Amino acid sequence: MLVTTILMSLDVNRLREQFDNSMKGDPGREVVVFTEALKFSVQERAAFLEHACAGDENLRHKVEALLRAHDRLEKFLDEPPTGAPE
């Protein structure tokens, strides 16, 4: 039982590493990380980005810019239009 658990853990870690390596240098990676970051609260995003970007500061800056734009757009849509008749 213990051996099976260890082997399963190794397989999961190997698959995670393969996925992480396949995403490095991929132009769509920032979209993937951005989409995943939206699943976290604003307070939890920094920790998620630390792990997901793994020291890739360029990626982190791009994702943070996407998140800021998303947050601004969300606030914009929540506000009523200015000059609209009541």
N, C-alpha and C positions, 0 to 999 in steps of 0.2 A: 504494500500500500504506500509506504513512504517513497519507494523507488518510483512508483507511478506518479506520485505528486511532484517529485523533483523533476522527472522527465517532462511532465506537462508544463511546469514552470519554465523550464529551459526552452521548450517550444514556443511558449508565449513570448518570452524575452527575445528569442531569435526572430520571430515574426515582427515584433515591434521594432527591432533594430533594422530589419530589412525595409520596413515601411518608412522609417525615419530616413534611412539612406536614400531610398528611391525619391523622396520628396526634396532632398537637398538640390538646390539649383533649379528647381522647377518653378517657372514663372507663376504658376497657379497656386504655389504653396501659400502665398500670403492670403489668398481667398479661402483656402482650406483652414488656415489658422484663424483668420478673422471669423469665419462661420462658426468654428468651435468656440471661440472666445465669447461670442454672443450668448452662449448657453450658460455663461457664468455671470454672477452679479458683478457690478462695477468694482466692488471691493475685492473680489476673488480673481479678477482678470490679471493683475500684475503677477501673481504666483503662477497662473496658467501660462502667461507669455514667457516667463522665465524658463519654464520647462519646455514649452513648445518651440521656442526660438533657439534654445540651447546655445546661447552666446552669439548668435547671428544678429548683430545690432542693426544691420540694414533691414533685415526681415522684420525685426521688432518695430523699427520706426515706421515702416510701411503699414504694418497692422495697426499700430497705435493711431496713425493718421486716418485709416479707414474707420476705426472705432470712434474717433472724435467726430468725423463727418456723419457717421450713423447717429450718434447721440444728438448732434445739432439738428439733423433732419427730423428726428423723432420729436424734438421739442418744437420745431417749426410747425409740424403737422398738428400738434396739440393746441396751438394758439389759434384763436379766431382771426380771420383776415382783418387787416386794419382798413378803416373806412367803409366797412360793410354795413348796410342798413340793418337796424335792429328789429 
